Amino acid sequence: MAVQTNANKMKKSQSVGKFFKQVKAELKKVIWPSRNDLVSFTTVVLATCAIATVGVWAADSVFGRALQMFIK
């Protein structure tokens, strides 16, 4: 029984090591964006979030006022 447990621990530690080696190999294949691309993408994301926020706020205000008119 103890031999099997040790064997399982060895297999798990080997598989964990193999996993991290594969992760490192995959990260070497990644084409990372340049600084200009990163700034551009970040600007687009922040602008889109701001526009969506304003849109949701406007819709909430309109529906809130409409509900107040019906309630009163």
N, CA, C and O atoms as a Tripos MOL2 file, in Angstrom:
@<TRIPOS>MOLECULE
protein
  288   287    72     0     0
PROTEIN
NO_CHARGES

@<TRIPOS>ATOM
      1 N           0.8250   -1.1820    0.0000 N.3       1 MET1
      2 CA          0.0000    0.0000    0.0000 C.3       1 MET1
      3 C           0.8730    1.2520    0.0000 C.2       1 MET1
      4 O           0.5940    2.1920   -0.7440 O.2       1 MET1
      5 N           1.9250    1.2830    0.8200 N.am      2 ALA2
      6 CA          2.7960    2.4480    0.8890 C.3       2 ALA2
      7 C           3.5550    2.6400   -0.4200 C.2       2 ALA2
      8 O           3.8560    3.7700   -0.8040 O.2       2 ALA2
      9 N           3.8620    1.5530   -1.0970 N.am      3 VAL3
     10 CA          4.5870    1.6520   -2.3650 C.3       3 VAL3
     11 C           3.7200    2.3340   -3.4040 C.2       3 VAL3
     12 O           4.2130    3.1590   -4.1730 O.2       3 VAL3
     13 N           2.4410    2.0070   -3.4420 N.am      4 GLN4
     14 CA          1.5320    2.6390   -4.3910 C.3       4 GLN4
     15 C           1.3970    4.1280   -4.1020 C.2       4 GLN4
     16 O           1.3730    4.9350   -5.0310 O.2       4 GLN4
     17 N           1.3110    4.4940   -2.8580 N.am      5 THR5
     18 CA          1.1650    5.8980   -2.4920 C.3       5 THR5
     19 C           2.3830    6.6920   -2.9420 C.2       5 THR5
     20 O           2.2450    7.7800   -3.5000 O.2       5 THR5
     21 N           3.5790    6.1500   -2.7010 N.am      6 ASN6
     22 CA          4.7960    6.8220   -3.1360 C.3       6 ASN6
     23 C           4.8530    6.9300   -4.6530 C.2       6 ASN6
     24 O           5.2960    7.9450   -5.1900 O.2       6 ASN6
     25 N           4.4070    5.8920   -5.3420 N.am      7 ALA7
     26 CA          4.4020    5.9080   -6.7960 C.3       7 ALA7
     27 C           3.4350    6.9800   -7.3040 C.2       7 ALA7
     28 O           3.7400    7.6890   -8.2640 O.2       7 ALA7
     29 N           2.2700    7.0990   -6.6600 N.am      8 ASN8
     30 CA          1.3020    8.1150   -7.0650 C.3       8 ASN8
     31 C           1.8560    9.5250   -6.8330 C.2       8 ASN8
     32 O           1.6530   10.4210   -7.6520 O.2       8 ASN8
     33 N           2.5590    9.7100   -5.7080 N.am      9 LYS9
     34 CA          3.1520   11.0140   -5.4280 C.3       9 LYS9
     35 C           4.2030   11.3600   -6.4750 C.2       9 LYS9
     36 O           4.2960   12.5080   -6.9110 O.2       9 LYS9
     37 N           4.9870   10.3760   -6.8730 N.am     10 MET10
     38 CA          6.0030   10.5980   -7.8950 C.3      10 MET10
     39 C           5.3480   10.9840   -9.2220 C.2      10 MET10
     40 O           5.8100   11.8980   -9.9040 O.2      10 MET10
     41 N           4.2840   10.2920   -9.5810 N.am     11 LYS11
     42 CA          3.5990   10.5940  -10.8360 C.3      11 LYS11
     43 C           3.0070   12.0010  -10.7860 C.2      11 LYS11
     44 O           3.0820   12.7390  -11.7690 O.2      11 LYS11
     45 N           2.4200   12.3770   -9.6480 N.am     12 LYS12
     46 CA          1.8290   13.7100   -9.5310 C.3      12 LYS12
     47 C           2.8980   14.7810   -9.6240 C.2      12 LYS12
     48 O           2.7010   15.7880  -10.3060 O.2      12 LYS12
     49 N           4.0320   14.5870   -8.9500 N.am     13 SER13
     50 CA          5.0770   15.6060   -8.9940 C.3      13 SER13
     51 C           5.6770   15.7080  -10.3910 C.2      13 SER13
     52 O           6.0370   16.7950  -10.8440 O.2      13 SER13
     53 N           5.7810   14.5710  -11.0670 N.am     14 GLN14
     54 CA          6.2880   14.5930  -12.4370 C.3      14 GLN14
     55 C           5.2940   15.2780  -13.3670 C.2      14 GLN14
     56 O           5.6930   16.0210  -14.2640 O.2      14 GLN14
     57 N           3.9970   15.0330  -13.1570 N.am     15 SER15
     58 CA          3.0030   15.6480  -14.0290 C.3      15 SER15
     59 C           2.9190   17.1550  -13.7710 C.2      15 SER15
     60 O           2.6750   17.9270  -14.6980 O.2      15 SER15
     61 N           3.1170   17.5750  -12.5240 N.am     16 VAL16
     62 CA          3.1140   19.0010  -12.2220 C.3      16 VAL16
     63 C           4.3230   19.6600  -12.8830 C.2      16 VAL16
     64 O           4.2020   20.7350  -13.4710 O.2      16 VAL16
     65 N           5.4640   19.0310  -12.7900 N.am     17 GLY17
     66 CA          6.6680   19.5550  -13.4440 C.3      17 GLY17
     67 C           6.5010   19.6200  -14.9510 C.2      17 GLY17
     68 O           6.9080   20.5910  -15.5880 O.2      17 GLY17
     69 N           5.9090   18.5960  -15.5110 N.am     18 LYS18
     70 CA          5.6680   18.5620  -16.9600 C.3      18 LYS18
     71 C           4.7040   19.6760  -17.3550 C.2      18 LYS18
     72 O           4.8820   20.3110  -18.3950 O.2      18 LYS18
     73 N           3.6890   19.9140  -16.5350 N.am     19 PHE19
     74 CA          2.7190   20.9650  -16.8070 C.3      19 PHE19
     75 C           3.4070   22.3220  -16.9030 C.2      19 PHE19
     76 O           3.1770   23.0710  -17.8530 O.2      19 PHE19
     77 N           4.2590   22.6440  -15.9130 N.am     20 PHE20
     78 CA          4.9160   23.9400  -15.9120 C.3      20 PHE20
     79 C           5.9130   24.0750  -17.0600 C.2      20 PHE20
     80 O           6.1020   25.1740  -17.5800 O.2      20 PHE20
     81 N           6.5430   22.9960  -17.4580 N.am     21 LYS21
     82 CA          7.4300   23.0370  -18.6270 C.3      21 LYS21
     83 C           6.6300   23.3460  -19.8860 C.2      21 LYS21
     84 O           7.0760   24.1110  -20.7410 O.2      21 LYS21
     85 N           5.4470   22.7480  -19.9950 N.am     22 GLN22
     86 CA          4.6010   22.9980  -21.1560 C.3      22 GLN22
     87 C           4.0680   24.4330  -21.1510 C.2      22 GLN22
     88 O           3.9590   25.0630  -22.2030 O.2      22 GLN22
     89 N           3.7390   24.9390  -19.9750 N.am     23 VAL23
     90 CA          3.2800   26.3310  -19.8760 C.3      23 VAL23
     91 C           4.3860   27.2670  -20.3390 C.2      23 VAL23
     92 O           4.1260   28.2010  -21.0990 O.2      23 VAL23
     93 N           5.6070   27.0330  -19.8960 N.am     24 LYS24
     94 CA          6.7380   27.8670  -20.2890 C.3      24 LYS24
     95 C           6.9610   27.8030  -21.7980 C.2      24 LYS24
     96 O           7.2470   28.8190  -22.4330 O.2      24 LYS24
     97 N           6.8320   26.6170  -22.3630 N.am     25 ALA25
     98 CA          7.0070   26.4630  -23.8030 C.3      25 ALA25
     99 C           5.9230   27.2120  -24.5780 C.2      25 ALA25
    100 O           6.2070   27.8280  -25.6050 O.2      25 ALA25
    101 N           4.6890   27.1580  -24.0890 N.am     26 GLU26
    102 CA          3.5950   27.8650  -24.7580 C.3      26 GLU26
    103 C           3.7640   29.3770  -24.6580 C.2      26 GLU26
    104 O           3.4770   30.0960  -25.6150 O.2      26 GLU26
    105 N           4.2270   29.8650  -23.5050 N.am     27 LEU27
    106 CA          4.4130   31.3120  -23.3430 C.3      27 LEU27
    107 C           5.5130   31.8490  -24.2560 C.2      27 LEU27
    108 O           5.4950   33.0240  -24.6220 O.2      27 LEU27
    109 N           6.4660   31.0010  -24.6250 N.am     28 LYS28
    110 CA          7.5000   31.4180  -25.5670 C.3      28 LYS28
    111 C           6.9190   31.6170  -26.9660 C.2      28 LYS28
    112 O           7.4710   32.3760  -27.7620 O.2      28 LYS28
    113 N           5.8120   30.9440  -27.2700 N.am     29 LYS29
    114 CA          5.1810   31.0440  -28.5870 C.3      29 LYS29
    115 C           4.2850   32.2760  -28.7210 C.2      29 LYS29
    116 O           3.9050   32.6510  -29.8300 O.2      29 LYS29
    117 N           3.9520   32.8990  -27.6020 N.am     30 VAL30
    118 CA          3.0270   34.0320  -27.6170 C.3      30 VAL30
    119 C           3.6930   35.2330  -28.2830 C.2      30 VAL30
    120 O           4.8570   35.5390  -28.0220 O.2      30 VAL30
    121 N           2.9360   35.9040  -29.1440 N.am     31 ILE31
    122 CA          3.4100   37.1540  -29.7310 C.3      31 ILE31
    123 C           2.8110   38.2810  -28.9010 C.2      31 ILE31
    124 O           1.6220   38.5810  -29.0130 O.2      31 ILE31
    125 N           3.6320   38.8970  -28.0750 N.am     32 TRP32
    126 CA          3.1690   39.9350  -27.1710 C.3      32 TRP32
    127 C           3.0040   41.2290  -27.9430 C.2      32 TRP32
    128 O           3.7930   41.5100  -28.8450 O.2      32 TRP32
    129 N           1.9840   42.0350  -27.6070 N.am     33 PRO33
    130 CA          1.7790   43.2980  -28.3270 C.3      33 PRO33
    131 C           2.8650   44.3160  -27.9820 C.2      33 PRO33
    132 O           3.4660   44.2790  -26.9080 O.2      33 PRO33
    133 N           3.0960   45.2250  -28.9310 N.am     34 SER34
    134 CA          4.0630   46.2880  -28.6730 C.3      34 SER34
    135 C           3.4470   47.3060  -27.7110 C.2      34 SER34
    136 O           2.2540   47.2430  -27.4130 O.2      34 SER34
    137 N           4.2510   48.2250  -27.2380 N.am     35 ARG35
    138 CA          3.7520   49.2320  -26.3080 C.3      35 ARG35
    139 C           2.6770   50.0900  -26.9730 C.2      35 ARG35
    140 O           1.6750   50.4230  -26.3400 O.2      35 ARG35
    141 N           2.8710   50.4470  -28.2260 N.am     36 ASN36
    142 CA          1.8810   51.2620  -28.9300 C.3      36 ASN36
    143 C           0.5620   50.5190  -29.0900 C.2      36 ASN36
    144 O          -0.5070   51.0990  -28.9040 O.2      36 ASN36
    145 N           0.6360   49.2330  -29.4340 N.am     37 ASP37
    146 CA         -0.5810   48.4260  -29.5520 C.3      37 ASP37
    147 C          -1.2960   48.3380  -28.2120 C.2      37 ASP37
    148 O          -2.5190   48.4630  -28.1380 O.2      37 ASP37
    149 N          -0.5270   48.1230  -27.1620 N.am     38 LEU38
    150 CA         -1.1050   47.9930  -25.8290 C.3      38 LEU38
    151 C          -1.8200   49.2680  -25.4040 C.2      38 LEU38
    152 O          -2.9180   49.2110  -24.8510 O.2      38 LEU38
    153 N          -1.2070   50.4100  -25.6580 N.am     39 VAL39
    154 CA         -1.8340   51.6920  -25.3260 C.3      39 VAL39
    155 C          -3.0990   51.8820  -26.1520 C.2      39 VAL39
    156 O          -4.1180   52.3450  -25.6390 O.2      39 VAL39
    157 N          -3.0350   51.5300  -27.4110 N.am     40 SER40
    158 CA         -4.1940   51.6690  -28.2990 C.3      40 SER40
    159 C          -5.3480   50.7840  -27.8380 C.2      40 SER40
    160 O          -6.4850   51.2450  -27.7420 O.2      40 SER40
    161 N          -5.0610   49.5300  -27.5560 N.am     41 PHE41
    162 CA         -6.0980   48.5980  -27.1120 C.3      41 PHE41
    163 C          -6.7040   49.0400  -25.7830 C.2      41 PHE41
    164 O          -7.9180   48.9680  -25.5890 O.2      41 PHE41
    165 N          -5.8550   49.4920  -24.8810 N.am     42 THR42
    166 CA         -6.3330   49.9410  -23.5710 C.3      42 THR42
    167 C          -7.2470   51.1520  -23.7190 C.2      42 THR42
    168 O          -8.2730   51.2450  -23.0450 O.2      42 THR42
    169 N          -6.8780   52.0730  -24.5950 N.am     43 THR43
    170 CA         -7.7030   53.2540  -24.8420 C.3      43 THR43
    171 C          -9.0670   52.8660  -25.3920 C.2      43 THR43
    172 O         -10.0890   53.4080  -24.9700 O.2      43 THR43
    173 N          -9.0830   51.9350  -26.3260 N.am     44 VAL44
    174 CA        -10.3500   51.4780  -26.9090 C.3      44 VAL44
    175 C         -11.2250   50.8330  -25.8380 C.2      44 VAL44
    176 O         -12.4260   51.0960  -25.7820 O.2      44 VAL44
    177 N         -10.6430   50.0000  -24.9980 N.am     45 VAL45
    178 CA        -11.4060   49.3240  -23.9470 C.3      45 VAL45
    179 C         -11.9700   50.3330  -22.9510 C.2      45 VAL45
    180 O         -13.1430   50.2500  -22.5840 O.2      45 VAL45
    181 N         -11.1550   51.2800  -22.5120 N.am     46 LEU46
    182 CA        -11.6230   52.2820  -21.5450 C.3      46 LEU46
    183 C         -12.7070   53.1720  -22.1490 C.2      46 LEU46
    184 O         -13.6820   53.5020  -21.4740 O.2      46 LEU46
    185 N         -12.5470   53.5630  -23.4140 N.am     47 ALA47
    186 CA        -13.5660   54.3820  -24.0720 C.3      47 ALA47
    187 C         -14.8730   53.6130  -24.2180 C.2      47 ALA47
    188 O         -15.9480   54.1690  -23.9930 O.2      47 ALA47
    189 N         -14.7880   52.3460  -24.5900 N.am     48 THR48
    190 CA        -15.9850   51.5200  -24.7210 C.3      48 THR48
    191 C         -16.6890   51.3580  -23.3810 C.2      48 THR48
    192 O         -17.9160   51.4250  -23.3090 O.2      48 THR48
    193 N         -15.9240   51.1480  -22.3280 N.am     49 CYS49
    194 CA        -16.5140   51.0340  -20.9840 C.3      49 CYS49
    195 C         -17.1860   52.3350  -20.5680 C.2      49 CYS49
    196 O         -18.2690   52.3170  -19.9830 O.2      49 CYS49
    197 N         -16.5540   53.4570  -20.8640 N.am     50 ALA50
    198 CA        -17.1380   54.7490  -20.5090 C.3      50 ALA50
    199 C         -18.4420   54.9830  -21.2700 C.2      50 ALA50
    200 O         -19.4200   55.4490  -20.6860 O.2      50 ALA50
    201 N         -18.4660   54.6660  -22.5570 N.am     51 ILE51
    202 CA        -19.6760   54.8370  -23.3620 C.3      51 ILE51
    203 C         -20.7860   53.9190  -22.8570 C.2      51 ILE51
    204 O         -21.9410   54.3330  -22.7610 O.2      51 ILE51
    205 N         -20.4410   52.6910  -22.5390 N.am     52 ALA52
    206 CA        -21.4430   51.7540  -22.0210 C.3      52 ALA52
    207 C         -21.9720   52.2310  -20.6720 C.2      52 ALA52
    208 O         -23.1650   52.1130  -20.3950 O.2      52 ALA52
    209 N         -21.0980   52.7620  -19.8420 N.am     53 THR53
    210 CA        -21.5160   53.2740  -18.5310 C.3      53 THR53
    211 C         -22.5020   54.4270  -18.6820 C.2      53 THR53
    212 O         -23.5260   54.4750  -18.0010 O.2      53 THR53
    213 N         -22.1860   55.3450  -19.5720 N.am     54 VAL54
    214 CA        -23.0850   56.4810  -19.8000 C.3      54 VAL54
    215 C         -24.4170   55.9930  -20.3640 C.2      54 VAL54
    216 O         -25.4730   56.5000  -19.9860 O.2      54 VAL54
    217 N         -24.3740   55.0110  -21.2660 N.am     55 GLY55
    218 CA        -25.6060   54.4580  -21.8340 C.3      55 GLY55
    219 C         -26.4840   53.7960  -20.7900 C.2      55 GLY55
    220 O         -27.6980   54.0000  -20.7800 O.2      55 GLY55
    221 N         -25.8900   53.0110  -19.9200 N.am     56 VAL56
    222 CA        -26.6540   52.3420  -18.8610 C.3      56 VAL56
    223 C         -27.2050   53.3760  -17.8810 C.2      56 VAL56
    224 O         -28.3480   53.2600  -17.4410 O.2      56 VAL56
    225 N         -26.3990   54.3930  -17.5320 N.am     57 TRP57
    226 CA        -26.8610   55.4520  -16.6390 C.3      57 TRP57
    227 C         -28.0460   56.2020  -17.2410 C.2      57 TRP57
    228 O         -29.0190   56.4940  -16.5440 O.2      57 TRP57
    229 N         -27.9650   56.5170  -18.5470 N.am     58 ALA58
    230 CA        -29.0510   57.2340  -19.2140 C.3      58 ALA58
    231 C         -30.3270   56.3870  -19.2390 C.2      58 ALA58
    232 O         -31.4140   56.8890  -18.9540 O.2      58 ALA58
    233 N         -30.1930   55.1210  -19.5740 N.am     59 ALA59
    234 CA        -31.3670   54.2380  -19.6060 C.3      59 ALA59
    235 C         -31.9690   54.1070  -18.2120 C.2      59 ALA59
    236 O         -33.1910   54.1210  -18.0590 O.2      59 ALA59
    237 N         -31.1410   53.9820  -17.2200 N.am     60 ASP60
    238 CA        -31.6250   53.8720  -15.8410 C.3      60 ASP60
    239 C         -32.3720   55.1430  -15.4250 C.2      60 ASP60
    240 O         -33.4190   55.0730  -14.7800 O.2      60 ASP60
    241 N         -31.8310   56.2850  -15.7950 N.am     61 SER61
    242 CA        -32.4830   57.5570  -15.4620 C.3      61 SER61
    243 C         -33.8440   57.6690  -16.1440 C.2      61 SER61
    244 O         -34.8290   58.0670  -15.5220 O.2      61 SER61
    245 N         -33.8900   57.3170  -17.4200 N.am     62 VAL62
    246 CA        -35.1490   57.4040  -18.1700 C.3      62 VAL62
    247 C         -36.1920   56.4730  -17.5660 C.2      62 VAL62
    248 O         -37.3240   56.8880  -17.3210 O.2      62 VAL62
    249 N         -35.8250   55.2260  -17.3260 N.am     63 PHE63
    250 CA        -36.7790   54.2680  -16.7690 C.3      63 PHE63
    251 C         -37.1770   54.6410  -15.3410 C.2      63 PHE63
    252 O         -38.3240   54.4420  -14.9420 O.2      63 PHE63
    253 N         -36.2370   55.1790  -14.5790 N.am     64 GLY64
    254 CA        -36.5490   55.6180  -13.2220 C.3      64 GLY64
    255 C         -37.5680   56.7520  -13.2110 C.2      64 GLY64
    256 O         -38.5110   56.7430  -12.4190 O.2      64 GLY64
    257 N         -37.3710   57.7320  -14.0990 N.am     65 ARG65
    258 CA        -38.3280   58.8440  -14.1930 C.3      65 ARG65
    259 C         -39.6790   58.3420  -14.6700 C.2      65 ARG65
    260 O         -40.7130   58.7920  -14.1750 O.2      65 ARG65
    261 N         -39.6910   57.4170  -15.6250 N.am     66 ALA66
    262 CA        -40.9590   56.8670  -16.1250 C.3      66 ALA66
    263 C         -41.7040   56.1400  -15.0100 C.2      66 ALA66
    264 O         -42.9210   56.2790  -14.8930 O.2      66 ALA66
    265 N         -41.0000   55.3730  -14.1980 N.am     67 LEU67
    266 CA        -41.6430   54.6700  -13.0810 C.3      67 LEU67
    267 C         -42.1640   55.6480  -12.0490 C.2      67 LEU67
    268 O         -43.2310   55.4240  -11.4780 O.2      67 LEU67
    269 N         -41.4360   56.7350  -11.7930 N.am     68 GLN68
    270 CA        -41.9040   57.7270  -10.8320 C.3      68 GLN68
    271 C         -43.2000   58.3840  -11.3220 C.2      68 GLN68
    272 O         -44.0760   58.7060  -10.5190 O.2      68 GLN68
    273 N         -43.3180   58.5810  -12.6300 N.am     69 MET69
    274 CA        -44.5330   59.1850  -13.1780 C.3      69 MET69
    275 C         -45.7400   58.2570  -12.9840 C.2      69 MET69
    276 O         -46.8470   58.7180  -12.7090 O.2      69 MET69
    277 N         -45.5160   56.9600  -13.1290 N.am     70 PHE70
    278 CA        -46.6060   55.9960  -12.9560 C.3      70 PHE70
    279 C         -46.9740   55.8020  -11.4930 C.2      70 PHE70
    280 O         -48.1430   55.5990  -11.1650 O.2      70 PHE70
    281 N         -45.9850   55.8640  -10.6200 N.am     71 ILE71
    282 CA        -46.2310   55.6280   -9.2000 C.3      71 ILE71
    283 C         -46.9730   56.8100   -8.5850 C.2      71 ILE71
    284 O         -47.8560   56.6010   -7.7530 O.2      71 ILE71
    285 N         -46.6470   58.0330   -8.9640 N.am     72 LYS72
    286 CA        -47.2670   59.2200   -8.3650 C.3      72 LYS72
    287 C         -48.5820   59.4630   -8.9680 C.2      72 LYS72
    288 O         -49.2640   60.4190   -8.5970 O.2      72 LYS72
@<TRIPOS>BOND
     1     1     2 1
     2     2     3 1
     3     3     4 2
     4     3     5 am
     5     5     6 1
     6     6     7 1
     7     7     8 2
     8     7     9 am
     9     9    10 1
    10    10    11 1
    11    11    12 2
    12    11    13 am
    13    13    14 1
    14    14    15 1
    15    15    16 2
    16    15    17 am
    17    17    18 1
    18    18    19 1
    19    19    20 2
    20    19    21 am
    21    21    22 1
    22    22    23 1
    23    23    24 2
    24    23    25 am
    25    25    26 1
    26    26    27 1
    27    27    28 2
    28    27    29 am
    29    29    30 1
    30    30    31 1
    31    31    32 2
    32    31    33 am
    33    33    34 1
    34    34    35 1
    35    35    36 2
    36    35    37 am
    37    37    38 1
    38    38    39 1
    39    39    40 2
    40    39    41 am
    41    41    42 1
    42    42    43 1
    43    43    44 2
    44    43    45 am
    45    45    46 1
    46    46    47 1
    47    47    48 2
    48    47    49 am
    49    49    50 1
    50    50    51 1
    51    51    52 2
    52    51    53 am
    53    53    54 1
    54    54    55 1
    55    55    56 2
    56    55    57 am
    57    57    58 1
    58    58    59 1
    59    59    60 2
    60    59    61 am
    61    61    62 1
    62    62    63 1
    63    63    64 2
    64    63    65 am
    65    65    66 1
    66    66    67 1
    67    67    68 2
    68    67    69 am
    69    69    70 1
    70    70    71 1
    71    71    72 2
    72    71    73 am
    73    73    74 1
    74    74    75 1
    75    75    76 2
    76    75    77 am
    77    77    78 1
    78    78    79 1
    79    79    80 2
    80    79    81 am
    81    81    82 1
    82    82    83 1
    83    83    84 2
    84    83    85 am
    85    85    86 1
    86    86    87 1
    87    87    88 2
    88    87    89 am
    89    89    90 1
    90    90    91 1
    91    91    92 2
    92    91    93 am
    93    93    94 1
    94    94    95 1
    95    95    96 2
    96    95    97 am
    97    97    98 1
    98    98    99 1
    99    99   100 2
   100    99   101 am
   101   101   102 1
   102   102   103 1
   103   103   104 2
   104   103   105 am
   105   105   106 1
   106   106   107 1
   107   107   108 2
   108   107   109 am
   109   109   110 1
   110   110   111 1
   111   111   112 2
   112   111   113 am
   113   113   114 1
   114   114   115 1
   115   115   116 2
   116   115   117 am
   117   117   118 1
   118   118   119 1
   119   119   120 2
   120   119   121 am
   121   121   122 1
   122   122   123 1
   123   123   124 2
   124   123   125 am
   125   125   126 1
   126   126   127 1
   127   127   128 2
   128   127   129 am
   129   129   130 1
   130   130   131 1
   131   131   132 2
   132   131   133 am
   133   133   134 1
   134   134   135 1
   135   135   136 2
   136   135   137 am
   137   137   138 1
   138   138   139 1
   139   139   140 2
   140   139   141 am
   141   141   142 1
   142   142   143 1
   143   143   144 2
   144   143   145 am
   145   145   146 1
   146   146   147 1
   147   147   148 2
   148   147   149 am
   149   149   150 1
   150   150   151 1
   151   151   152 2
   152   151   153 am
   153   153   154 1
   154   154   155 1
   155   155   156 2
   156   155   157 am
   157   157   158 1
   158   158   159 1
   159   159   160 2
   160   159   161 am
   161   161   162 1
   162   162   163 1
   163   163   164 2
   164   163   165 am
   165   165   166 1
   166   166   167 1
   167   167   168 2
   168   167   169 am
   169   169   170 1
   170   170   171 1
   171   171   172 2
   172   171   173 am
   173   173   174 1
   174   174   175 1
   175   175   176 2
   176   175   177 am
   177   177   178 1
   178   178   179 1
   179   179   180 2
   180   179   181 am
   181   181   182 1
   182   182   183 1
   183   183   184 2
   184   183   185 am
   185   185   186 1
   186   186   187 1
   187   187   188 2
   188   187   189 am
   189   189   190 1
   190   190   191 1
   191   191   192 2
   192   191   193 am
   193   193   194 1
   194   194   195 1
   195   195   196 2
   196   195   197 am
   197   197   198 1
   198   198   199 1
   199   199   200 2
   200   199   201 am
   201   201   202 1
   202   202   203 1
   203   203   204 2
   204   203   205 am
   205   205   206 1
   206   206   207 1
   207   207   208 2
   208   207   209 am
   209   209   210 1
   210   210   211 1
   211   211   212 2
   212   211   213 am
   213   213   214 1
   214   214   215 1
   215   215   216 2
   216   215   217 am
   217   217   218 1
   218   218   219 1
   219   219   220 2
   220   219   221 am
   221   221   222 1
   222   222   223 1
   223   223   224 2
   224   223   225 am
   225   225   226 1
   226   226   227 1
   227   227   228 2
   228   227   229 am
   229   229   230 1
   230   230   231 1
   231   231   232 2
   232   231   233 am
   233   233   234 1
   234   234   235 1
   235   235   236 2
   236   235   237 am
   237   237   238 1
   238   238   239 1
   239   239   240 2
   240   239   241 am
   241   241   242 1
   242   242   243 1
   243   243   244 2
   244   243   245 am
   245   245   246 1
   246   246   247 1
   247   247   248 2
   248   247   249 am
   249   249   250 1
   250   250   251 1
   251   251   252 2
   252   251   253 am
   253   253   254 1
   254   254   255 1
   255   255   256 2
   256   255   257 am
   257   257   258 1
   258   258   259 1
   259   259   260 2
   260   259   261 am
   261   261   262 1
   262   262   263 1
   263   263   264 2
   264   263   265 am
   265   265   266 1
   266   266   267 1
   267   267   268 2
   268   267   269 am
   269   269   270 1
   270   270   271 1
   271   271   272 2
   272   271   273 am
   273   273   274 1
   274   274   275 1
   275   275   276 2
   276   275   277 am
   277   277   278 1
   278   278   279 1
   279   279   280 2
   280   279   281 am
   281   281   282 1
   282   282   283 1
   283   283   284 2
   284   283   285 am
   285   285   286 1
   286   286   287 1
   287   287   288 2
@<TRIPOS>SUBSTRUCTURE
     1 MET1         2 RESIDUE 1 A MET
     2 ALA2         6 RESIDUE 1 A ALA
     3 VAL3        10 RESIDUE 1 A VAL
     4 GLN4        14 RESIDUE 1 A GLN
     5 THR5        18 RESIDUE 1 A THR
     6 ASN6        22 RESIDUE 1 A ASN
     7 ALA7        26 RESIDUE 1 A ALA
     8 ASN8        30 RESIDUE 1 A ASN
     9 LYS9        34 RESIDUE 1 A LYS
    10 MET10       38 RESIDUE 1 A MET
    11 LYS11       42 RESIDUE 1 A LYS
    12 LYS12       46 RESIDUE 1 A LYS
    13 SER13       50 RESIDUE 1 A SER
    14 GLN14       54 RESIDUE 1 A GLN
    15 SER15       58 RESIDUE 1 A SER
    16 VAL16       62 RESIDUE 1 A VAL
    17 GLY17       66 RESIDUE 1 A GLY
    18 LYS18       70 RESIDUE 1 A LYS
    19 PHE19       74 RESIDUE 1 A PHE
    20 PHE20       78 RESIDUE 1 A PHE
    21 LYS21       82 RESIDUE 1 A LYS
    22 GLN22       86 RESIDUE 1 A GLN
    23 VAL23       90 RESIDUE 1 A VAL
    24 LYS24       94 RESIDUE 1 A LYS
    25 ALA25       98 RESIDUE 1 A ALA
    26 GLU26      102 RESIDUE 1 A GLU
    27 LEU27      106 RESIDUE 1 A LEU
    28 LYS28      110 RESIDUE 1 A LYS
    29 LYS29      114 RESIDUE 1 A LYS
    30 VAL30      118 RESIDUE 1 A VAL
    31 ILE31      122 RESIDUE 1 A ILE
    32 TRP32      126 RESIDUE 1 A TRP
    33 PRO33      130 RESIDUE 1 A PRO
    34 SER34      134 RESIDUE 1 A SER
    35 ARG35      138 RESIDUE 1 A ARG
    36 ASN36      142 RESIDUE 1 A ASN
    37 ASP37      146 RESIDUE 1 A ASP
    38 LEU38      150 RESIDUE 1 A LEU
    39 VAL39      154 RESIDUE 1 A VAL
    40 SER40      158 RESIDUE 1 A SER
    41 PHE41      162 RESIDUE 1 A PHE
    42 THR42      166 RESIDUE 1 A THR
    43 THR43      170 RESIDUE 1 A THR
    44 VAL44      174 RESIDUE 1 A VAL
    45 VAL45      178 RESIDUE 1 A VAL
    46 LEU46      182 RESIDUE 1 A LEU
    47 ALA47      186 RESIDUE 1 A ALA
    48 THR48      190 RESIDUE 1 A THR
    49 CYS49      194 RESIDUE 1 A CYS
    50 ALA50      198 RESIDUE 1 A ALA
    51 ILE51      202 RESIDUE 1 A ILE
    52 ALA52      206 RESIDUE 1 A ALA
    53 THR53      210 RESIDUE 1 A THR
    54 VAL54      214 RESIDUE 1 A VAL
    55 GLY55      218 RESIDUE 1 A GLY
    56 VAL56      222 RESIDUE 1 A VAL
    57 TRP57      226 RESIDUE 1 A TRP
    58 ALA58      230 RESIDUE 1 A ALA
    59 ALA59      234 RESIDUE 1 A ALA
    60 ASP60      238 RESIDUE 1 A ASP
    61 SER61      242 RESIDUE 1 A SER
    62 VAL62      246 RESIDUE 1 A VAL
    63 PHE63      250 RESIDUE 1 A PHE
    64 GLY64      254 RESIDUE 1 A GLY
    65 ARG65      258 RESIDUE 1 A ARG
    66 ALA66      262 RESIDUE 1 A ALA
    67 LEU67      266 RESIDUE 1 A LEU
    68 GLN68      270 RESIDUE 1 A GLN
    69 MET69      274 RESIDUE 1 A MET
    70 PHE70      278 RESIDUE 1 A PHE
    71 ILE71      282 RESIDUE 1 A ILE
    72 LYS72      286 RESIDUE 1 A LYS
